[in-house]
Amino acid sequence: MKLLLTCEHGGNEIPEEYQKYFINAGKVLNSHRGYDPGGMDLFIFLRDLADYSFYSTTSRLLIELNRSFHHPALFSEFTKNLSSEEKNRLVRRFYLPYRDSVEALIAEILSKGEKVLHISVHSFSSELNGNVRNTDIGLLFDPSKVEEKNYCKILKNQLITPGSQFKVRFNYPYLGKADGFTTYLRKKFPQNYSGIEMEINQKYSVENQMPEALKDRIFHALKNSLK
């Protein structure tokens, strides 16, 4: 089993040539819509456990790496009205290089007869549309995939060991089968690939940093779950 870590929403960077489309957009770029606060910090903390890792620090508002190619949210309100040529340029420069690199690596690992456990690190807004999200850590998976379901049970048990104050829920605040990179990869690799999205409540993120106690808990839970 090879552990692959990814972080699709690690930053809110807008390359200089595209900044003209984001004039006066600082507030939204710095919000949960622009990136996953604390996600990159946790990803870096966990990376020593991984056999392979990939990340992006380009804002999801430029192009959304965690959506399928034909999803209506692939381009945000800032880029959806660009010409087809400009959109294709974004796809070629940011979307395909990231996703194709991850996909090619998985294919290579599987071709050697090994399995892949892919954990995609994210964070989620503690409140959305007036609704308070009632968990600290969400583990998203496809319930029809027995290996994913069983692994998440093991990881949850490690996360909620005695003394841990963190609440862990399955397929919350999103469904693991919803459109996303892991969903795409499950279809691409129906055997020997398990894709889990780990979602951390952004209430813990302060200045884009997650607390040490939370990171340490997740690090050791992930490490122990792989034994």
Secondary structure as UniProt FT lines:
FT   STRAND          2..7
FT   TURN            8..9
FT   HELIX           16..22
FT   TURN            23..24
FT   HELIX           26..29
FT   TURN            32..34
FT   TURN            37..38
FT   HELIX           39..46
FT   HELIX           47..49
FT   STRAND          52..55
FT   TURN            60..62
FT   TURN            65..66
FT   TURN            69..70
FT   TURN            72..73
FT   TURN            77..81
FT   HELIX           84..90
FT   HELIX           91..95
FT   HELIX           96..111
FT   TURN            112..113
FT   STRAND          116..124
FT   STRAND          127..128
FT   TURN            129..130
FT   STRAND          131..132
FT   STRAND          137..140
FT   TURN            143..144
FT   HELIX           146..159
FT   TURN            162..163
FT   STRAND          168..170
FT   TURN            176..177
FT   HELIX           181..188
FT   STRAND          193..201
FT   HELIX           202..204
FT   TURN            207..208
FT   HELIX           212..225
//
